[in-house]
Amino acid sequence: MNIKLLAIGKTDNKSLQTLIDDYTKRLSFYVKFDLEIIPDIKNVKNLSEAQQKEKEGELILSKLSATDQLILLDENGKTFTSMKFADELQKKMNSGIKTLVYVIGGPYGFSDAVYSKAQGKVSLSSMTFSHQMVRLFFIEQLYRGFTILRNEPYHHQ
């Protein structure tokens, strides 16, 4: 199985980017993983929230193939412990999914078109985090999940 993380806008904090790169490298020992950045939309000051979500939604959907399973990182999504998230990853791998795509939306969330295409939603927390930090937290949780599945000593109960 391949896992892809789509995110809107680049990470401009070098310290965060260093950590994201570190966990991305660690994760590569377990699964084929790609972090794909969708460039910020230009001239957002001239767009309403709905228009911005629509434009971002079009860009997100253009990155998907017909067989991809789409999971949104969304504040209203399902919450997991790290152990349960690892179980969920195992179920996805066992189901024969070729590519699992997680998406971090823009500042206003997702368009209706993206919500209708999604096969699930995951919430990392009921708190709000910056979009740049969510990338790090999510990639770290993917890494943690795979170390749990391999019974490696990274995660402590």
Secondary structure, DSSP 8 states (H G I E B T S, - for coil): -EEEEEEES----HHHHHHHHHHHHHHTTTSEEEEEEE---TTGGGS-HHHHHHHHHHHHHHT--TT-EEEEEEEEEE---HHHHHHHHHHHHHTT-SEEEEEE-BTTB--HHHHHH-SEEE-S-SS---HHHHHHHHHHHHHHHHHHHTT-TTS--
